[in-house]
Each structure stands twice: as structure tokens, then as C-alpha cells.
Amino acid sequence: MRSTQKAEDRTDRVFRGSGTLTPSATPKIPVPIQRTVVGPPTSNVSNSKLDHRTDVLVVSREYFSDVSELISTTDRVLLNNYLIFNFVTTYVPYLNSENTRVLDLYHKEFTGRQESLERWEFCIQTTAKYFNYGLGSLYERSPARHRARLDNIRVLTEIFNQIRYTLSINLVNSRWYPLEIKSQLTSKLDNMTIAVGYPERMLDPEVINLYYDDYTIFIKDFFKNLQDSIRSAGRQLEGKLIDPMPESAWMDALTKDSITFIHEANKIVVPPHLLNPPLFHRNYPLAMLYGSLGVKIAREILRAVDAIGLGWNSKGQLVERTGFTNRSLDNLRGRADCISSSVKDLSVEVDDVVGRTARDTANEVDAVRQTYEAYLNLLKVQPQPQHPSFEALNTTNIFFMSYAGSMCSDLTMQQEDIERTCSPSLMAKPRLEAVLSQLPEFSRAFSCPPDARHYPHRLCAQLH
């Protein structure tokens, strides 16, 4: 990463001249669309001094031309609105407060966010967007994190192996999969690995510095930094495809906010920032760890054997669909339909949402069941002590309480509406009720009577 106050802009990477906002330069883009981006002469945007001489940075000359022709020659109003909306919401935050006022109003009405981001939040967000691996590596190299690193890896690897072993045994004994599919999926599970936080190589400052070596830092020139970062990020993406690093297939998952299964690498990736209380501490009771992160790990392991996972082999390669694959897909679809019908009887959500999220709910039920069984198998060889403050509860009670606690969230009314409308999952409360109603293990652990709301009355088939 280079620092300079007056570095020459690399114009070979910037589409200039014919990229200016002039009718002759962009003949395919109607004037109304240009006004949407630049704003009419009387708008507040005119205060930003955007005019026909303004340079426009585009990723690809051909792409820009093709998209503009598509918009201008077809009835693609929604596409036009989508492109312009994303353009505006992405880059308006970098303008002054006068120009961001409308965006703040939009966020307030649409997401319920009452205040705009503080300047420090905006700076961290922008830095993380372009230097996320550098920040993550720096965080992991801090003394406290580095001391706990090996213990964290050991604890989560043991949980992963226990759940994977349990699922493998259940898969071998399942009558729902043809032998050919069983062999394929068993091979995937046997070769599956887990990455807990950053690999040792990415904790080396020299490796991180080399990764960002193409970036240039312009002192006291925010917009030059932004332009250079956009171009450098594009070159990094090209580099991953042309000359990939050992971690290229799965390193993007390190910066996500959830555990992720990467089909191409046959690997579970646990982002390091998840390894913090209240979700995780290596000294938590194992019942708590299995109920929280354990279930999330199981959800991702099960992606290797779901409808999408059936299309990948253990080497991260796509495989041809066969008649055996179709039979397995039919069984998965039948289980989802059964779950959908059962959840509708609970009246925890409207039928349309229940039907749309049925496959996800079925996977959640399976994840909790596999994790709970893995924990019970562990208890047979490694009995757990009674823990302080949990004297009135056994460890199986703690497992389900930890699972329920891991689903807690705090959303505004607007955010909840967006999640309910767009998410492939049920909201936390109805999802919890749906899952528990399919688990006799929960009713036994808490001695629920037959007339209890969560007592299972209509169980669906267990495929694993």
C-alpha cells in the first residue's frame, strides 16, 4: 500500500472523455435517466458542480454501452429504476450532508433508522469495505485474540467433528437415499474441513501488505482514495480468478456475519468476530456451545446434502444430475411439504410465508436434531458437570435454552417487515415454535404434557 499526496491518477484504468455526461458521449441514455443521475439544473445536486464536463468512472466501456442500450431500447422500467436506485444509494453517502438528507429520510422511513451514521461509523464502514481482510487480520493479531486462538480452534473443531460424525452415521443408516447418493454424500462429509477465523498465513503482516500493495493512499483526498480503492478492488477480483491464493475460494466468508459452507472448497468457515460473548466463549458449558454455534455449524454441514449440495462432489466440482439425484430431491421436497403443512396447523404465520420458508424450516429442524443427538453421544463418553447458576437444570435443558437464546434479535418494525417479506426463513419466534413442535426431544427434556403447545402431534419423516 503506497501513500502519496500528489500521485498521478492512473488514467489507463479510467474511462474518460467519452465517459462524460454529454448527449454525444452517451447517445443511448435518454435525457430523463441522465437527469436522474445528475439532477435537473434546479435540484440540490447542482450544488455538487456536476455538469457535462464531469468525468464518469465505469468498470467496463462495453458493459456501460450494453446496459444503456438495453435500458433505452426496451421496456425495462424496473431495470432502469433498480440500476439508478443502487447507483444513488451506493454513492450519495459520500456527498455532503445537504445531498445525504434525502437518503437519511429514506432510511428512516424504510428501515426505521432514526439517526444517520456518525462520522466515525461511516469511516469504519468505508474502510472495512475495501480493507476488510487487513482489519480482520489486525484484529486477530491482537494479544488477547492471539492467545485464545488455538483454544477456540480446538473447541469448535471438536464440535464440528462430533456433529459431522453423527450425521455421517445417520446418513449411512437412512433409507431415504439411494446407495449411489449415500456414497457421494459420505465422501463429502469425510473430506469436509472447517476454518475457524483467519488462517495462519493471513496473520502474517507481509502477506497482508502484499495483498494491498496495489492500493495508493492520497493524504487528505477522500475521493481520490475512493476512486483508487474501487479500481484496486476490481484488480484484486481479477487476481483471485487468474492467480488464486490458497484461500481465494473461501476467504470472502471470513467477513460475513454468519457461519458459511463453501461448496467449491467443501469447507465450513467461521468468521472470527462471531467468537465473542454472548454467542461464544471457549469456557462456556458444552451444552451452551452446542445449542448456539453448534446448531449453526450443523446448518451449514447440512448444506452439503441438501438440494443444492447434491449437485457438488467432495472436490468442489459440479456433477451431473441422475435419476438417483431426482429421487433424493423428491424426498427432500416431500419433507418440506410435510413441515409446511404441520407449521400451518400451528397458526404461527400466514400460509404464504410458511410455504415459502418450508425448506429452510425443515433444514433448521434437522440441524437442531443432529446437533442434539451429537451432544447426547458426547455425554456417553464425556459426562458434563453441573454448572454454577444452572443447578435446577440438566444439560439437555441448557442446550435448548441456548438454542432459543441464539435466535434473539432486536429489529425495528420496518426491518422486521422487510425480513418477513424477503427472507427465506421464518422470523425468530415462529421459527422457534415450528422447530420445537417437530422435536419430541424437547418435550421429553422439559417433561411437556400432551396438551402443551409445542408437544409434537404431527411428526415429519427424518431423512438423516
C-alpha positions as CSV (number, residue, x, y, z in Angstrom):
1,M,0.0,0.0,0.0
2,R,1.5,3.3,-1.1
3,S,1.0,6.7,0.3
4,T,1.3,10.0,-1.7
5,Q,-0.1,13.5,-1.6
6,K,0.1,14.2,-5.4
7,A,0.2,10.8,-7.2
8,E,-0.8,10.9,-10.8
9,D,-4.1,9.2,-11.4
10,R,-3.8,6.1,-13.5
11,T,-5.9,7.2,-16.4
12,D,-5.4,3.9,-18.2
13,R,-7.8,2.4,-15.7
14,V,-10.4,5.2,-16.0
15,F,-12.8,5.6,-18.8
16,R,-12.6,9.3,-19.5
17,G,-13.5,11.7,-22.4
18,S,-16.2,9.5,-24.0
19,G,-17.4,8.8,-20.4
20,T,-18.5,12.3,-19.7
21,L,-22.1,13.1,-19.2
22,T,-22.9,14.6,-22.6
23,P,-25.6,13.7,-25.1
24,S,-23.0,12.9,-27.8
25,A,-21.0,10.7,-25.4
26,T,-23.9,8.7,-24.2
27,P,-26.4,8.7,-27.1
28,K,-28.1,5.6,-25.9
29,I,-29.1,7.0,-22.5
30,P,-32.3,9.0,-22.5
31,V,-32.2,12.5,-21.0
32,P,-34.6,11.6,-18.2
33,I,-32.1,9.0,-17.0
34,Q,-29.2,11.4,-17.2
35,R,-31.3,13.8,-15.1
36,T,-31.9,11.0,-12.6
37,V,-28.2,10.7,-12.0
38,V,-27.0,14.3,-12.4
39,G,-30.2,16.1,-11.4
40,P,-32.0,18.9,-13.1
41,P,-30.4,22.3,-13.1
42,T,-32.7,23.4,-10.2
43,S,-32.0,20.5,-8.0
44,N,-29.8,20.5,-4.9
45,V,-27.4,18.1,-6.7
46,S,-26.4,21.0,-9.0
47,N,-24.6,22.4,-6.0
48,S,-22.2,19.5,-6.3
49,K,-21.0,21.1,-9.6
50,L,-21.8,18.1,-11.8
51,D,-22.1,19.1,-15.4
52,H,-21.3,18.0,-19.0
53,R,-17.5,18.1,-18.2
54,T,-17.8,15.8,-15.2
55,D,-15.7,12.6,-15.6
56,V,-17.6,9.3,-15.1
57,L,-15.7,6.2,-13.8
58,V,-17.2,3.0,-15.2
59,V,-16.0,-0.6,-14.8
60,S,-16.3,-1.5,-18.5
61,R,-16.9,0.5,-21.6
62,E,-18.6,-2.4,-23.3
63,Y,-20.8,-3.1,-20.2
64,F,-21.8,0.5,-19.9
65,S,-22.8,0.7,-23.6
66,D,-24.7,-2.6,-23.5
67,V,-26.7,-1.7,-20.4
68,S,-27.5,1.8,-21.7
69,E,-28.8,0.3,-24.9
70,L,-30.8,-2.3,-23.0
71,I,-32.5,0.4,-20.9
72,S,-33.1,2.8,-23.8
73,T,-34.4,0.3,-26.4
74,T,-36.6,-2.0,-24.3
75,D,-39.4,-1.5,-21.9
76,R,-37.2,-2.1,-18.8
77,V,-38.5,0.4,-16.4
78,L,-37.9,-1.7,-13.4
79,L,-34.4,-2.5,-14.5
80,N,-33.7,1.2,-15.0
81,N,-35.1,2.1,-11.6
82,Y,-33.1,-0.7,-10.0
83,L,-29.8,0.4,-11.6
84,I,-30.3,4.0,-10.8
85,F,-31.5,3.3,-7.3
86,N,-28.5,1.2,-6.5
87,F,-26.2,3.8,-8.1
88,V,-27.7,6.6,-5.9
89,T,-27.8,4.7,-2.6
90,T,-24.2,3.5,-3.1
91,Y,-22.6,6.8,-3.8
92,V,-24.8,9.5,-2.3
93,P,-23.4,8.8,1.2
94,Y,-20.0,10.1,0.0
95,L,-21.5,13.6,-0.7
96,N,-22.1,16.3,1.9
97,S,-25.0,16.5,4.4
98,E,-27.1,18.6,2.0
99,N,-27.1,15.8,-0.5
100,T,-27.5,13.0,2.0
101,R,-30.6,14.4,3.7
102,V,-33.0,12.7,1.4
103,L,-31.1,9.4,1.8
104,D,-31.4,9.7,5.6
105,L,-35.1,10.3,5.3
106,Y,-35.4,7.2,3.1
107,H,-33.5,5.1,5.7
108,K,-35.8,6.5,8.5
109,E,-39.0,5.6,6.7
110,F,-37.8,2.3,5.1
111,T,-35.6,0.7,7.8
112,G,-36.6,2.7,10.9
113,R,-33.1,4.1,11.5
114,Q,-33.7,7.3,13.3
115,E,-30.2,8.9,13.1
116,S,-27.7,8.9,10.3
117,L,-24.4,7.2,10.8
118,E,-21.9,9.0,13.0
119,R,-18.8,10.1,11.1
120,W,-16.6,7.5,12.8
121,E,-19.1,4.8,11.9
122,F,-19.2,5.9,8.3
123,C,-15.4,5.9,8.2
124,I,-15.1,2.4,9.7
125,Q,-17.7,1.1,7.4
126,T,-16.0,2.5,4.3
127,T,-12.5,1.3,5.5
128,A,-13.9,-2.2,6.1
129,K,-15.5,-2.3,2.6
130,Y,-12.1,-2.1,1.0
131,F,-9.7,-3.2,3.7
132,N,-11.8,-5.9,5.4
133,Y,-9.0,-8.6,5.4
134,G,-6.5,-6.1,6.7
135,L,-8.7,-5.1,9.6
136,G,-9.7,-8.7,10.3
137,S,-6.0,-9.8,10.3
138,L,-5.1,-6.9,12.6
139,Y,-7.9,-7.8,15.0
140,E,-6.9,-11.4,15.1
141,R,-3.2,-10.5,15.8
142,S,-4.2,-8.5,19.0
143,P,-2.6,-10.2,22.0
144,A,-5.8,-11.3,23.7
145,R,-7.2,-12.8,20.5
146,H,-3.9,-14.5,19.5
147,R,-3.6,-16.1,23.0
148,A,-7.1,-17.6,22.7
149,R,-6.8,-18.5,19.0
150,L,-5.6,-22.2,19.3
151,D,-8.1,-23.0,22.1
152,N,-11.0,-21.5,20.1
153,I,-10.0,-23.6,17.1
154,R,-9.7,-26.7,19.2
155,V,-13.2,-26.3,20.8
156,L,-15.0,-25.6,17.6
157,T,-13.2,-28.3,15.6
158,E,-14.2,-30.9,18.2
159,I,-17.9,-29.7,18.0
160,F,-17.7,-29.8,14.2
161,N,-16.2,-33.3,14.1
162,Q,-18.8,-34.6,16.6
163,I,-21.7,-33.3,14.5
164,R,-20.2,-34.4,11.3
165,Y,-19.7,-37.9,12.6
166,T,-23.2,-38.1,13.9
167,L,-24.7,-37.0,10.6
168,S,-22.4,-39.5,8.7
169,I,-23.7,-42.4,10.8
170,N,-27.3,-41.3,10.3
171,L,-26.8,-40.9,6.6
172,V,-25.4,-44.4,6.2
173,N,-28.5,-45.8,8.1
174,S,-31.0,-43.7,6.2
175,R,-33.5,-45.4,3.9
176,W,-34.3,-42.2,2.0
177,Y,-31.2,-42.0,-0.1
178,P,-30.1,-44.4,-2.9
179,L,-26.7,-46.2,-2.3
180,E,-25.0,-44.1,-5.0
181,I,-26.1,-40.8,-3.4
182,K,-25.1,-42.1,0.1
183,S,-21.6,-42.9,-1.2
184,Q,-21.3,-39.4,-2.8
185,L,-22.5,-37.6,0.3
186,T,-20.5,-39.7,2.7
187,S,-17.4,-38.8,0.7
188,K,-18.2,-35.1,1.0
189,L,-18.7,-35.4,4.8
190,D,-15.4,-37.3,5.2
191,N,-13.5,-34.7,3.3
192,M,-15.2,-31.7,4.7
193,T,-13.0,-29.3,6.8
194,I,-13.6,-26.2,9.0
195,A,-11.7,-22.9,9.1
196,V,-12.1,-21.1,12.4
197,G,-11.0,-17.5,11.9
198,Y,-8.1,-16.4,9.7
199,P,-5.6,-19.0,8.6
200,E,-2.1,-18.5,10.0
201,R,-0.8,-17.3,6.6
202,M,-3.2,-14.4,6.6
203,L,-1.9,-13.3,10.0
204,D,1.5,-12.5,8.5
205,P,1.7,-8.7,8.1
206,E,3.9,-9.2,5.0
207,V,1.2,-11.3,3.3
208,I,-1.5,-8.7,4.1
209,N,0.8,-5.8,2.9
210,L,1.4,-7.6,-0.3
211,Y,-2.3,-8.2,-0.8
212,Y,-2.9,-4.4,-0.6
213,D,0.3,-3.4,-2.3
214,D,-1.6,-2.1,-5.4
215,Y,-3.6,0.5,-3.3
216,T,-2.5,4.1,-3.2
217,I,-3.3,6.4,-0.3
218,F,-3.8,10.0,-1.1
219,I,-3.3,12.2,2.0
220,K,-6.4,14.4,2.7
221,D,-8.1,13.5,-0.6
222,F,-11.0,11.2,0.3
223,F,-12.5,10.9,-3.2
224,K,-9.2,10.0,-4.8
225,N,-8.8,7.3,-2.2
226,L,-12.3,6.1,-3.1
227,Q,-11.7,6.0,-6.8
228,D,-8.4,4.2,-6.4
229,S,-10.0,1.7,-4.0
230,I,-12.7,0.9,-6.5
231,R,-10.2,0.2,-9.2
232,S,-7.8,-1.7,-6.9
233,A,-10.7,-3.9,-5.7
234,G,-11.5,-4.8,-9.3
235,R,-7.9,-5.8,-9.9
236,Q,-7.9,-7.9,-6.8
237,L,-11.0,-9.7,-8.0
238,E,-9.3,-10.4,-11.3
239,G,-6.2,-11.6,-9.5
240,K,-8.3,-14.1,-7.5
241,L,-9.6,-15.6,-10.8
242,I,-6.3,-15.5,-12.7
243,D,-3.9,-16.4,-10.0
244,P,-5.8,-17.6,-6.9
245,M,-4.4,-17.8,-3.4
246,P,-4.9,-20.9,-1.3
247,E,-7.7,-19.2,0.5
248,S,-9.3,-17.4,-2.5
249,A,-12.3,-19.9,-2.8
250,W,-13.5,-19.2,0.8
251,M,-11.8,-16.0,2.2
252,D,-14.8,-13.8,1.4
253,A,-16.8,-15.8,4.0
254,L,-14.4,-14.5,6.7
255,T,-16.0,-11.1,6.7
256,K,-19.6,-12.3,6.7
257,D,-21.9,-12.1,9.8
258,S,-22.7,-15.8,9.8
259,I,-21.1,-19.2,9.5
260,T,-20.9,-20.3,5.9
261,F,-20.5,-23.5,3.9
262,I,-18.5,-23.1,0.7
263,H,-19.4,-25.8,-1.9
264,E,-16.3,-25.1,-4.0
265,A,-13.9,-25.8,-1.1
266,N,-16.2,-28.2,0.8
267,K,-15.4,-26.2,3.9
268,I,-17.2,-24.6,6.8
269,V,-16.0,-21.0,7.5
270,V,-16.4,-19.5,11.0
271,P,-15.8,-15.7,10.9
272,P,-13.6,-14.6,13.8
273,H,-15.9,-11.8,15.0
274,L,-18.5,-14.4,15.9
275,L,-16.2,-15.9,18.6
276,N,-17.3,-13.4,21.3
277,P,-19.8,-13.5,24.1
278,P,-22.7,-13.9,24.4
279,L,-22.6,-16.3,21.5
280,F,-19.2,-18.0,22.2
281,H,-16.6,-18.4,24.8
282,R,-14.3,-21.4,24.9
283,N,-15.1,-21.9,28.7
284,Y,-18.9,-21.9,28.2
285,P,-20.6,-25.2,29.1
286,L,-20.6,-27.5,26.1
287,A,-24.4,-27.6,26.2
288,M,-24.5,-23.9,25.5
289,L,-21.9,-24.1,22.7
290,Y,-23.7,-27.0,21.0
291,G,-27.1,-25.2,21.3
292,S,-25.8,-21.9,19.9
293,L,-22.8,-22.2,17.5
294,G,-23.2,-26.0,17.2
295,V,-26.6,-25.7,15.6
296,K,-25.3,-23.0,13.2
297,I,-22.4,-25.3,12.2
298,A,-24.8,-28.1,11.7
299,R,-27.0,-26.0,9.4
300,E,-24.0,-25.4,7.2
301,I,-22.9,-29.0,7.2
302,L,-26.4,-30.0,6.1
303,R,-26.0,-27.7,3.0
304,A,-23.6,-30.4,1.7
305,V,-26.5,-32.8,1.5
306,D,-29.5,-30.5,0.6
307,A,-31.0,-29.9,-2.8
308,I,-28.1,-27.7,-3.9
309,G,-25.4,-29.7,-2.2
310,L,-26.4,-32.8,-4.2
311,G,-25.0,-31.0,-7.3
312,W,-21.4,-30.9,-5.8
313,N,-18.9,-33.6,-5.1
314,S,-16.3,-33.8,-2.4
315,K,-13.7,-32.0,-4.7
316,G,-15.9,-28.9,-5.1
317,Q,-16.9,-29.8,-8.6
318,L,-20.4,-29.8,-10.2
319,V,-21.7,-33.2,-11.0
320,E,-24.3,-34.4,-13.5
321,R,-27.9,-34.9,-12.2
322,T,-29.0,-38.5,-12.3
323,G,-32.2,-40.5,-11.6
324,F,-30.8,-41.2,-8.1
325,T,-30.4,-37.4,-7.6
326,N,-34.0,-36.8,-8.6
327,R,-35.3,-39.4,-6.2
328,S,-33.4,-37.7,-3.4
329,L,-34.7,-34.3,-4.4
330,D,-38.3,-35.7,-4.3
331,N,-37.7,-36.9,-0.8
332,L,-36.4,-33.5,0.3
333,R,-39.3,-31.8,-1.3
334,G,-41.8,-34.2,0.4
335,R,-40.3,-33.5,3.8
336,A,-40.6,-29.7,3.2
337,D,-44.2,-30.1,2.2
338,C,-44.9,-32.1,5.4
339,I,-43.2,-29.4,7.5
340,S,-45.2,-26.7,5.7
341,S,-48.5,-28.5,6.5
342,S,-47.5,-29.1,10.1
343,V,-46.5,-25.5,10.7
344,K,-49.7,-24.2,9.1
345,D,-51.6,-26.1,11.8
346,L,-49.8,-24.1,14.5
347,S,-51.0,-20.8,13.1
348,V,-47.7,-19.1,13.9
349,E,-47.6,-17.3,10.5
350,V,-49.7,-16.8,7.4
351,D,-49.8,-19.7,5.0
352,D,-47.9,-18.0,2.1
353,V,-44.9,-17.2,4.3
354,V,-45.0,-20.7,5.8
355,G,-45.0,-22.3,2.3
356,R,-42.2,-20.1,1.1
357,T,-39.9,-20.8,4.0
358,A,-40.7,-24.5,4.4
359,R,-37.4,-25.9,3.1
360,D,-35.5,-23.6,5.4
361,T,-37.6,-24.6,8.4
362,A,-37.1,-28.3,7.5
363,N,-33.3,-27.8,7.4
364,E,-33.5,-26.0,10.8
365,V,-35.3,-28.9,12.4
366,D,-32.8,-31.3,11.0
367,A,-29.9,-29.1,12.3
368,V,-31.2,-29.0,15.8
369,R,-31.9,-32.7,15.9
370,Q,-28.5,-33.7,14.6
371,T,-26.7,-31.3,17.0
372,Y,-28.7,-32.5,19.9
373,E,-28.0,-36.2,19.1
374,A,-24.3,-35.3,18.7
375,Y,-24.3,-33.8,22.1
376,L,-26.1,-36.8,23.7
377,N,-23.5,-39.1,22.1
378,L,-20.8,-36.9,23.6
379,L,-22.3,-37.2,27.1
380,K,-22.0,-41.0,26.9
381,V,-18.2,-40.8,26.8
382,Q,-17.7,-37.4,28.4
383,P,-20.2,-36.7,31.1
384,Q,-20.7,-33.0,31.8
385,P,-20.5,-31.5,35.3
386,Q,-23.3,-29.5,36.9
387,H,-22.6,-25.8,36.3
388,P,-23.0,-22.9,38.7
389,S,-26.3,-21.0,38.3
390,F,-27.7,-24.0,36.5
391,E,-28.4,-26.2,39.5
392,A,-32.1,-26.5,38.7
393,L,-31.4,-27.5,35.1
394,N,-29.8,-30.5,33.4
395,T,-27.5,-30.1,30.5
396,T,-30.2,-31.0,27.9
397,N,-32.4,-28.1,29.2
398,I,-29.4,-25.8,28.8
399,F,-29.0,-27.0,25.2
400,F,-32.5,-25.9,24.2
401,M,-32.3,-22.7,26.2
402,S,-29.1,-21.8,24.4
403,Y,-30.6,-22.5,21.1
404,A,-33.5,-20.3,21.7
405,G,-31.3,-17.5,23.1
406,S,-29.1,-17.6,19.9
407,M,-32.2,-16.6,17.9
408,C,-32.8,-13.4,19.8
409,S,-32.6,-10.2,17.8
410,D,-33.7,-6.6,18.1
411,L,-35.3,-5.2,14.9
412,T,-37.2,-2.1,14.1
413,M,-40.8,-2.6,12.9
414,Q,-39.7,-1.6,9.4
415,Q,-36.7,-4.0,9.4
416,E,-39.0,-6.8,10.7
417,D,-41.4,-6.2,7.9
418,I,-38.5,-6.4,5.3
419,E,-37.2,-9.6,6.8
420,R,-40.7,-11.2,7.0
421,T,-41.3,-10.3,3.3
422,C,-38.0,-11.1,1.8
423,S,-36.1,-13.6,4.0
424,P,-36.2,-17.3,3.1
425,S,-36.6,-18.0,6.8
426,L,-39.4,-17.6,9.3
427,M,-38.9,-14.9,11.8
428,A,-37.3,-16.0,15.1
429,K,-40.4,-16.6,17.2
430,P,-42.5,-18.6,14.7
431,R,-39.4,-20.4,13.6
432,L,-38.6,-21.5,17.1
433,E,-42.2,-22.7,17.6
434,A,-42.1,-24.6,14.3
435,V,-38.9,-26.3,15.1
436,L,-39.8,-27.3,18.7
437,S,-43.1,-28.8,17.5
438,Q,-41.1,-31.3,15.4
439,L,-38.8,-32.3,18.3
440,P,-40.0,-34.9,20.8
441,E,-36.6,-34.5,22.4
442,F,-37.6,-31.0,23.6
443,S,-40.8,-32.2,25.1
444,R,-39.0,-35.0,26.9
445,A,-36.3,-32.7,28.2
446,F,-38.8,-30.4,29.8
447,S,-41.5,-33.0,30.6
448,C,-44.1,-31.2,28.5
449,P,-47.7,-32.6,28.8
450,P,-49.5,-33.8,25.7
451,D,-51.7,-30.7,25.6
452,A,-48.7,-28.3,25.6
453,R,-48.4,-26.0,22.6
454,H,-45.1,-27.4,21.5
455,Y,-45.9,-31.1,22.1
456,P,-45.4,-32.9,18.7
457,H,-48.6,-34.1,17.3
458,R,-47.7,-34.4,13.6
459,L,-44.1,-35.5,13.1
460,C,-42.5,-35.5,9.6
461,A,-40.0,-38.0,8.3
462,Q,-36.4,-37.8,9.4
463,L,-34.2,-38.2,6.3
464,H,-30.9,-38.4,8.2
